């Protein structure tokens, strides 16, 4: 038996198919993954993300601690509620995890890390926090749900705690910002390519909130739809598109590495500078399969005259009705490649992700 979120009993009552995901018992779908996918693209869906780990960081030196810990520039966080996406690196420049940091005040930051790396991340964060005197608190008392889709925010509005001014402020949040309201923390972030809210709330409130969303027409969605949605949106998945053996410069995440200011010595900086100086970096690209077949992780990508690459994430796209993938390919890869699927070389087109955002197909 794996770990369980506060919503486990509800998932089973709703008839979800449960699977192991990073040591957690999680719903993969509630009957139709395709219908759940389309519900998010066209209306609204709700996901259980309580397996993600919420970590609160408190102390006078919380900012310099994060400046050392992560590759992105924490100096961008100056407005309360502002969020920053970054990678947590090892000394070799490999990706220990990707995470989101919320700035609440100069002594208080909130970090959300992945479920499968939870224990490893906590140990790493705590070890590096000691010299800075930063208090690290794992918030096991909280649940977390994501409501995504073009109608998601309007459907959440009526469930927000009854403070008119705070409600108005939440509804006015810009993307990648969050705000506390009552005992909730509501952020306009997500992992599907659609608008919506992620809500961190007391664990005991997770189930009644989910039920209330269902009553408003928000569809229960599982990990299956979450994966097809995130891949259509061109968003990396830890353990597939990046990991300890890969660096962000070759994982489509160079934009999350801030080499300026030059004096900031974040963990992994020296290794990334050496990798960058060597040049001829592999790159993460999107693929659209032009022949019949399904793209899957670890399939070989053949680049004529250049070399070979590998698919890191692949799936059938319900929106495009084609097979799509993210793949790490050699420098010099052009617009056409072939993918080895069960010994057959099938034609694929190289595109720039995302494939779909806000309901619109972005590749021809």
Residue pairs with C-beta under 8 A, 6 or more apart in sequence:
1 25
2 20
2 21
2 23
2 24
2 25
3 23
3 24
3 25
3 51
4 24
4 25
5 24
5 26
5 48
5 50
5 51
5 143
5 206
6 50
6 143
6 203
6 204
6 206
6 207
7 48
7 50
7 143
7 145
7 206
7 207
7 210
8 25
9 207
10 207
10 210
10 211
11 18
11 26
11 27
11 48
12 18
14 27
14 30
14 220
15 30
15 31
16 27
16 28
16 29
16 30
16 220
16 222
17 27
17 28
17 29
17 30
17 222
18 25
18 26
18 27
18 28
19 25
19 26
19 27
19 28
19 223
20 26
21 51
21 115
21 116
21 223
22 51
22 114
22 115
22 116
22 117
22 118
23 115
23 116
24 51
24 115
26 48
26 51
26 222
26 223
27 48
27 220
27 222
27 223
28 222
28 223
28 224
29 36
29 221
29 222
29 223
29 224
29 225
30 36
30 220
30 221
30 222
33 222
33 224
33 225
33 228
34 318
35 219
36 45
36 219
36 220
36 221
36 222
36 224
36 225
37 221
37 224
37 225
37 228
37 229
37 318
37 319
38 318
38 319
39 45
39 149
39 219
39 221
39 225
40 148
40 149
40 192
40 194
40 219
40 221
40 225
40 229
41 149
41 150
41 194
41 229
41 319
41 356
41 359
42 149
42 150
42 359
43 149
43 150
43 151
43 217
43 218
43 219
44 147
44 148
44 149
44 150
44 151
44 152
44 155
44 196
44 217
44 218
44 219
45 147
45 148
45 149
45 152
45 218
45 219
45 220
45 221
45 225
46 145
46 146
46 147
46 148
46 210
46 213
46 214
46 218
46 219
46 220
46 221
47 145
47 146
47 147
47 148
47 221
47 222
47 226
48 144
48 145
48 206
48 210
49 144
49 145
49 146
49 198
50 142
50 143
50 144
50 145
50 203
50 206
51 115
52 112
52 113
52 114
52 115
52 144
53 112
53 113
53 114
53 115
53 118
53 121
53 122
53 138
54 110
54 111
54 112
54 138
54 139
54 142
54 144
54 200
55 110
55 111
55 112
55 113
55 121
55 122
55 125
55 136
55 137
55 138
55 139
56 108
56 109
56 110
56 111
56 136
56 137
56 139
57 65
57 66
57 108
57 109
57 110
57 111
57 125
57 129
57 134
57 135
57 136
57 137
58 107
58 108
58 134
58 135
58 137
59 65
59 107
59 129
59 132
59 133
59 134
59 135
60 107
60 133
61 132
61 133
61 134
62 106
62 107
62 108
62 109
62 132
62 134
63 74
63 106
63 109
64 132
65 128
65 129
65 132
65 134
66 74
66 101
66 109
67 74
67 75
67 264
67 266
68 128
68 132
68 265
68 266
68 267
69 88
69 125
69 128
69 266
69 267
70 86
70 87
70 88
70 89
70 99
70 101
70 266
71 86
71 87
71 88
71 89
71 248
71 256
71 257
71 258
71 266
71 268
71 269
71 272
72 84
72 85
72 86
72 87
72 256
72 257
72 258
73 84
73 258
73 260
73 261
73 264
74 84
74 101
74 103
75 261
76 82
76 84
77 84
77 101
77 103
77 109
78 103
79 103
79 177
80 103
80 104
80 105
81 102
81 103
81 104
81 173
81 177
81 178
81 179
81 187
82 102
82 103
82 176
82 177
83 100
83 101
83 102
83 103
83 176
83 177
83 178
83 187
83 189
84 100
84 101
84 103
84 176
85 98
85 99
85 100
85 176
85 256
86 98
86 99
86 100
86 101
86 256
87 95
87 96
87 97
87 98
87 99
87 242
87 248
87 253
87 256
87 257
88 95
88 96
88 97
88 98
88 99
88 113
88 121
88 124
88 267
89 95
89 96
89 247
89 248
89 266
89 267
89 268
89 271
89 272
90 96
90 244
90 267
90 268
91 267
91 268
91 270
91 271
92 268
92 271
93 247
93 248
93 249
93 268
93 271
93 272
93 275
94 243
94 244
94 245
94 246
94 247
94 268
95 238
95 242
95 243
95 244
95 246
95 247
95 248
95 251
95 253
96 117
96 120
96 121
96 124
96 244
97 113
97 114
97 117
97 120
97 121
97 238
98 114
98 236
98 238
98 242
98 253
98 256
99 111
99 112
99 113
99 114
99 121
100 111
100 112
100 189
101 109
101 110
101 111
102 109
102 110
102 111
102 112
102 178
102 185
102 187
103 109
104 110
104 180
110 185
111 125
112 144
113 121
113 122
114 121
114 238
116 238
116 239
117 238
122 136
122 138
125 136
126 136
128 267
129 135
129 136
139 200
141 202
141 203
142 200
142 201
142 202
142 203
143 200
143 201
143 202
143 203
143 205
143 206
144 198
144 199
144 200
144 201
144 206
145 198
145 199
145 201
145 206
145 209
145 210
145 213
146 190
146 191
146 192
146 196
146 197
146 198
146 199
147 153
147 155
147 156
147 196
147 197
147 198
147 199
147 213
147 218
148 190
148 191
148 192
148 194
148 195
148 196
148 229
149 192
149 194
149 195
149 196
149 218
150 194
150 195
150 358
150 359
152 194
152 195
152 196
152 197
152 218
153 171
153 188
153 195
153 196
153 197
155 213
155 216
155 217
155 218
156 186
156 196
156 197
156 199
156 213
157 167
157 170
157 171
158 216
159 209
159 212
159 213
159 216
160 166
160 167
160 170
160 181
160 182
160 184
160 186
161 167
161 181
161 182
161 183
161 184
163 181
163 182
166 179
166 181
166 182
167 181
169 179
169 181
170 179
170 181
170 186
170 197
173 179
173 186
173 187
173 188
174 188
175 188
175 189
175 195
176 187
176 188
176 189
177 187
177 188
178 185
178 186
178 187
178 188
178 189
178 198
179 185
179 186
179 187
180 186
183 201
183 202
183 205
184 199
184 200
184 201
184 205
185 199
185 200
185 201
186 197
186 198
186 199
186 200
187 197
187 198
187 199
187 200
188 195
188 196
188 197
189 198
190 196
190 197
190 198
191 226
191 229
191 230
191 233
191 235
192 226
192 229
192 230
192 233
193 229
193 230
193 232
193 233
193 234
193 235
193 354
193 356
193 357
193 358
194 229
194 358
194 359
195 358
199 209
201 209
210 220
214 220
227 237
227 315
228 315
228 316
228 317
228 318
230 237
231 237
231 313
231 314
231 315
231 317
231 324
231 325
231 326
231 355
232 317
232 319
232 320
232 324
232 354
232 355
232 356
233 353
233 354
233 355
233 356
233 357
234 252
234 286
234 326
234 353
234 354
234 355
235 354
236 242
236 251
236 252
236 253
236 284
236 326
237 313
240 297
240 312
240 313
240 326
241 251
241 252
241 284
241 312
241 313
241 326
241 328
242 248
242 251
242 253
246 328
247 268
247 271
247 272
247 275
248 254
248 256
248 257
248 272
249 257
249 272
249 275
249 276
249 281
250 275
250 281
250 282
250 283
250 284
250 328
251 284
251 328
252 283
252 284
252 326
252 353
257 272
258 264
259 269
259 272
259 273
275 281
279 331
280 331
281 331
282 309
282 328
282 329
282 330
282 331
283 328
283 329
283 331
283 333
284 312
284 326
284 327
284 328
284 329
285 326
285 327
285 329
285 333
285 350
285 351
285 352
285 353
286 324
286 325
286 326
286 327
286 350
286 351
286 352
286 353
286 354
286 355
286 363
287 295
287 301
287 311
287 314
287 324
287 325
287 326
287 327
287 337
287 339
287 348
287 349
287 350
287 351
288 320
288 322
288 323
288 324
288 348
288 349
288 351
288 355
288 363
289 295
289 322
289 323
289 324
289 325
289 339
289 346
289 347
289 348
290 346
290 347
290 348
290 349
291 346
291 347
291 348
292 346
293 323
293 339
293 341
293 344
293 346
294 314
294 315
294 316
294 323
294 341
295 311
295 314
295 315
295 323
295 324
295 325
295 339
295 341
295 348
296 311
296 314
296 315
296 325
297 311
297 312
297 313
297 314
298 310
298 311
299 310
299 311
299 314
299 325
299 339
299 340
299 341
300 308
300 309
300 310
300 311
300 339
300 340
301 308
301 309
301 310
301 311
301 327
301 329
301 337
301 338
301 339
301 340
301 348
302 308
302 337
302 338
302 339
302 340
302 345
303 309
303 329
303 330
303 332
303 333
303 334
303 337
304 337
304 338
306 330
306 331
306 332
306 333
306 334
307 330
308 330
309 327
309 328
309 329
309 330
309 333
309 337
310 327
310 328
311 325
311 326
311 327
311 339
312 325
312 326
312 327
312 328
313 325
313 326
314 323
314 324
314 325
314 326
315 323
315 324
315 325
316 322
316 323
316 324
317 323
317 324
317 355
317 356
319 355
319 356
319 361
320 355
320 356
320 361
320 363
324 355
325 339
325 348
326 353
327 337
329 337
329 350
333 350
334 350
335 349
335 350
336 347
336 348
336 349
336 350
337 347
337 348
337 350
338 345
338 346
338 347
338 348
339 345
339 346
339 348
351 363
352 363
354 362
355 361
355 362
355 363
356 362
